[in-house]
């Protein structure tokens, strides 16, 4: 009987380990429109970064050509 009770208590403890410690709903955007906006904003930031890297590579290549 001790082994059965120990297994039950271990199982209950495992469930509590999976239970969140806080409110994670604040990390989820409020609406699909907000999700789309954030996705396109991320795309814009990635494009700006890529364009900057490309321009730097072009400047480096131009300065190396005799």
Backbone as JSON Lines, residues from 0, in Angstrom:
{"i":0,"aa":"X","n":[0.82,-1.2,0.0],"ca":[0.0,0.0,0.0],"c":[0.85,1.26,0.0]}
{"i":1,"aa":"X","n":[1.98,1.19,0.65],"ca":[2.88,2.35,0.68],"c":[3.36,2.72,-0.71]}
{"i":2,"aa":"X","n":[3.68,1.72,-1.53],"ca":[4.17,1.99,-2.88],"c":[3.09,2.64,-3.73]}
{"i":3,"aa":"X","n":[1.86,2.21,-3.58],"ca":[0.76,2.79,-4.35],"c":[0.57,4.26,-3.96]}
{"i":4,"aa":"X","n":[0.54,4.53,-2.68],"ca":[0.35,5.91,-2.22],"c":[1.51,6.8,-2.66]}
{"i":5,"aa":"X","n":[2.73,6.26,-2.61],"ca":[3.9,7.02,-3.03],"c":[3.81,7.37,-4.52]}
{"i":6,"aa":"X","n":[3.36,6.41,-5.34],"ca":[3.21,6.68,-6.77],"c":[2.13,7.72,-7.04]}
{"i":7,"aa":"X","n":[1.06,7.68,-6.28],"ca":[-0.01,8.68,-6.44],"c":[0.52,10.06,-6.09]}
{"i":8,"aa":"X","n":[1.24,10.16,-5.01],"ca":[1.79,11.46,-4.6],"c":[2.83,11.97,-5.6]}
{"i":9,"aa":"X","n":[3.64,11.07,-6.15],"ca":[4.6,11.48,-7.18],"c":[3.87,12.01,-8.41]}
{"i":10,"aa":"X","n":[2.78,11.34,-8.79],"ca":[1.99,11.79,-9.94],"c":[1.38,13.15,-9.69]}
{"i":11,"aa":"X","n":[0.86,13.37,-8.5],"ca":[0.28,14.67,-8.17],"c":[1.35,15.75,-8.19]}
{"i":12,"aa":"X","n":[2.53,15.43,-7.71],"ca":[3.63,16.39,-7.74],"c":[4.04,16.74,-9.15]}
{"i":13,"aa":"X","n":[4.0,15.75,-10.05],"ca":[4.34,16.0,-11.45],"c":[3.36,16.97,-12.09]}
{"i":14,"aa":"X","n":[2.09,16.83,-11.76],"ca":[1.07,17.73,-12.3],"c":[1.34,19.15,-11.85]}
{"i":15,"aa":"X","n":[1.7,19.34,-10.61],"ca":[1.97,20.68,-10.1],"c":[3.23,21.28,-10.72]}
{"i":16,"aa":"X","n":[4.17,20.45,-11.12],"ca":[5.37,20.96,-11.79],"c":[5.02,21.55,-13.15]}
{"i":17,"aa":"X","n":[3.99,21.04,-13.79],"ca":[3.57,21.55,-15.09],"c":[2.69,22.78,-14.99]}
{"i":18,"aa":"X","n":[2.15,23.05,-13.84],"ca":[1.24,24.18,-13.65],"c":[2.02,25.48,-13.76]}
{"i":19,"aa":"X","n":[1.55,26.45,-14.53],"ca":[2.3,27.7,-14.68],"c":[2.37,28.5,-13.37]}
{"i":20,"aa":"X","n":[3.45,29.23,-13.22],"ca":[3.66,30.03,-12.01],"c":[3.06,31.43,-12.12]}
{"i":21,"aa":"X","n":[2.66,31.81,-13.31],"ca":[2.14,33.17,-13.5],"c":[1.11,33.2,-14.6]}
{"i":22,"aa":"X","n":[0.7,34.41,-14.92],"ca":[-0.3,34.62,-15.97],"c":[0.42,34.88,-17.29]}
{"i":23,"aa":"X","n":[0.36,33.91,-18.19],"ca":[1.06,34.02,-19.46],"c":[0.19,34.64,-20.55]}
{"i":24,"aa":"X","n":[-1.05,34.96,-20.25],"ca":[-1.93,35.56,-21.26],"c":[-1.46,36.96,-21.64]}
{"i":25,"aa":"X","n":[-0.69,37.61,-20.8],"ca":[-0.21,38.95,-21.14],"c":[0.83,38.91,-22.26]}
{"i":26,"aa":"X","n":[1.41,37.73,-22.53],"ca":[2.39,37.6,-23.6],"c":[1.73,37.3,-24.95]}
{"i":27,"aa":"X","n":[0.46,36.95,-24.93],"ca":[-0.27,36.62,-26.15],"c":[-0.95,37.89,-26.66]}
{"i":28,"aa":"X","n":[-0.72,38.24,-27.94],"ca":[-1.39,39.43,-28.49],"c":[-2.9,39.31,-28.38]}
{"i":29,"aa":"X","n":[-3.55,40.45,-28.24],"ca":[-4.99,40.48,-27.97],"c":[-5.83,40.04,-29.16]}
{"i":30,"aa":"X","n":[-5.36,40.26,-30.37],"ca":[-6.21,39.97,-31.52],"c":[-5.36,39.47,-32.69]}
{"i":31,"aa":"X","n":[-6.01,38.85,-33.68],"ca":[-5.27,38.42,-34.87],"c":[-4.63,39.6,-35.6]}
{"i":32,"aa":"X","n":[-5.3,40.75,-35.59],"ca":[-4.73,41.93,-36.23],"c":[-3.4,42.32,-35.59]}
{"i":33,"aa":"X","n":[-3.36,42.23,-34.26],"ca":[-2.13,42.57,-33.55],"c":[-1.03,41.56,-33.87]}
{"i":34,"aa":"X","n":[-1.38,40.29,-34.0],"ca":[-0.4,39.27,-34.36],"c":[0.17,39.55,-35.76]}
{"i":35,"aa":"X","n":[-0.7,39.89,-36.7],"ca":[-0.26,40.19,-38.06],"c":[0.63,41.43,-38.06]}
{"i":36,"aa":"X","n":[0.24,42.46,-37.31],"ca":[1.03,43.68,-37.22],"c":[2.44,43.37,-36.7]}
{"i":37,"aa":"X","n":[2.51,42.58,-35.63],"ca":[3.81,42.26,-35.05],"c":[4.65,41.42,-36.01]}
{"i":38,"aa":"X","n":[4.01,40.52,-36.75],"ca":[4.74,39.7,-37.72],"c":[5.34,40.57,-38.82]}
{"i":39,"aa":"X","n":[4.55,41.51,-39.35],"ca":[5.07,42.38,-40.4],"c":[6.12,43.35,-39.87]}
{"i":40,"aa":"X","n":[5.98,43.77,-38.62],"ca":[7.0,44.62,-38.01],"c":[8.32,43.86,-37.92]}
{"i":41,"aa":"X","n":[8.25,42.58,-37.55],"ca":[9.46,41.75,-37.51],"c":[10.08,41.6,-38.89]}
{"i":42,"aa":"X","n":[9.23,41.43,-39.91],"ca":[9.74,41.35,-41.28],"c":[10.46,42.64,-41.66]}
{"i":43,"aa":"X","n":[9.87,43.77,-41.31],"ca":[10.49,45.06,-41.61],"c":[11.84,45.22,-40.94]}
{"i":44,"aa":"X","n":[11.94,44.81,-39.68],"ca":[13.22,44.9,-38.97],"c":[14.26,43.99,-39.61]}
{"i":45,"aa":"X","n":[13.83,42.8,-40.02],"ca":[14.76,41.88,-40.67],"c":[15.25,42.44,-42.0]}
{"i":46,"aa":"X","n":[14.35,43.06,-42.75],"ca":[14.74,43.66,-44.03],"c":[15.71,44.81,-43.83]}
{"i":47,"aa":"X","n":[15.45,45.66,-42.84],"ca":[16.37,46.77,-42.56],"c":[17.76,46.25,-42.21]}
{"i":48,"aa":"X","n":[17.8,45.2,-41.41],"ca":[19.08,44.62,-41.02],"c":[19.8,44.04,-42.23]}
{"i":49,"aa":"X","n":[19.07,43.31,-43.08],"ca":[19.67,42.7,-44.27],"c":[20.17,43.77,-45.24]}
{"i":50,"aa":"X","n":[19.41,44.82,-45.43],"ca":[19.83,45.9,-46.33],"c":[21.1,46.57,-45.79]}
{"i":51,"aa":"X","n":[21.15,46.79,-44.49],"ca":[22.34,47.38,-43.89],"c":[23.57,46.5,-44.08]}
{"i":52,"aa":"X","n":[23.4,45.19,-43.89],"ca":[24.52,44.28,-44.09],"c":[24.96,44.27,-45.55]}
{"i":53,"aa":"X","n":[24.0,44.29,-46.46],"ca":[24.33,44.31,-47.89],"c":[25.09,45.58,-48.26]}
{"i":54,"aa":"X","n":[24.65,46.71,-47.76],"ca":[25.34,47.97,-48.04],"c":[26.76,47.95,-47.5]}
{"i":55,"aa":"X","n":[26.94,47.4,-46.3],"ca":[28.28,47.29,-45.73],"c":[29.18,46.41,-46.59]}
{"i":56,"aa":"X","n":[28.62,45.3,-47.08],"ca":[29.4,44.4,-47.94],"c":[29.78,45.09,-49.25]}
{"i":57,"aa":"X","n":[28.86,45.89,-49.79],"ca":[29.15,46.6,-51.04],"c":[30.25,47.63,-50.84]}
{"i":58,"aa":"X","n":[30.2,48.34,-49.72],"ca":[31.24,49.34,-49.42],"c":[32.6,48.66,-49.26]}
{"i":59,"aa":"X","n":[32.61,47.52,-48.58],"ca":[33.86,46.79,-48.39],"c":[34.39,46.3,-49.72]}
{"i":60,"aa":"X","n":[33.51,45.77,-50.57],"ca":[33.93,45.27,-51.88],"c":[34.45,46.4,-52.76]}
{"i":61,"aa":"X","n":[33.83,47.57,-52.71],"ca":[34.27,48.71,-53.52],"c":[35.62,49.23,-53.06]}
{"i":62,"aa":"X","n":[35.87,49.18,-51.76],"ca":[37.14,49.7,-51.25],"c":[38.29,48.73,-51.53]}
{"i":63,"aa":"X","n":[38.0,47.45,-51.76],"ca":[39.04,46.48,-52.03],"c":[39.43,46.43,-53.51]}
{"i":64,"aa":"X","n":[38.58,46.92,-54.39],"ca":[38.87,46.9,-55.83],"c":[39.86,48.01,-56.14]}
{"i":65,"aa":"X","n":[41.0,47.67,-56.82],"ca":[42.0,48.72,-57.12],"c":[41.58,49.65,-58.23]}
